[in-house]
Amino acid sequence: MHFITQILAAGLLAWLVLLALIITSRALTGELKTDGLLAMRRGAKVAPERALSMLVFPVVIASYAYLALHADVSEKAALPDVPEQLMMLLTGSNGIYLAGKIARQE
């Protein structure tokens, strides 16, 4: 059983890496339009709250994926609970994002 979980974990990790490579390559070649992604509207400056969200969300997802891949599934075959620190980080960054949207409303 342990061997199967290792194979599945390696497959999931490989799939995530390939997905990240595909997205990155399409963004770099121009197939995926990324101009204005961090701005409130086209031609505006980068909104700091959007940049923060863009940085925090992948970190939280990667941290939880790492935790899930190293979880002990011998007792129960379920995903582990999300750690409180990750929830606070995600909640805080989303709160800052929403506060920025409210503050910049025109």
ChimeraX attribute file (.defattr): number of C-alpha atoms within 10 A of each C-alpha:
attribute: neighborCount
match mode: 1-to-1
recipient: residues
	/A:1	7
	/A:2	10
	/A:3	8
	/A:4	9
	/A:5	13
	/A:6	13
	/A:7	11
	/A:8	13
	/A:9	17
	/A:10	13
	/A:11	12
	/A:12	14
	/A:13	15
	/A:14	12
	/A:15	12
	/A:16	14
	/A:17	12
	/A:18	12
	/A:19	12
	/A:20	12
	/A:21	12
	/A:22	12
	/A:23	13
	/A:24	13
	/A:25	13
	/A:26	14
	/A:27	14
	/A:28	12
	/A:29	9
	/A:30	11
	/A:31	10
	/A:32	12
	/A:33	11
	/A:34	11
	/A:35	11
	/A:36	13
	/A:37	14
	/A:38	19
	/A:39	16
	/A:40	16
	/A:41	11
	/A:42	10
	/A:43	9
	/A:44	10
	/A:45	11
	/A:46	14
	/A:47	17
	/A:48	14
	/A:49	20
	/A:50	21
	/A:51	14
	/A:52	15
	/A:53	19
	/A:54	14
	/A:55	12
	/A:56	17
	/A:57	16
	/A:58	11
	/A:59	15
	/A:60	17
	/A:61	13
	/A:62	12
	/A:63	15
	/A:64	18
	/A:65	17
	/A:66	13
	/A:67	16
	/A:68	17
	/A:69	19
	/A:70	13
	/A:71	13
	/A:72	14
	/A:73	15
	/A:74	9
	/A:75	6
	/A:76	8
	/A:77	9
	/A:78	11
	/A:79	14
	/A:80	15
	/A:81	9
	/A:82	13
	/A:83	11
	/A:84	9
	/A:85	10
	/A:86	17
	/A:87	12
	/A:88	11
	/A:89	15
	/A:90	18
	/A:91	12
	/A:92	14
	/A:93	20
	/A:94	18
	/A:95	14
	/A:96	17
	/A:97	19
	/A:98	14
	/A:99	12
	/A:100	16
	/A:101	15
	/A:102	10
	/A:103	9
	/A:104	10
	/A:105	7
	/A:106	5
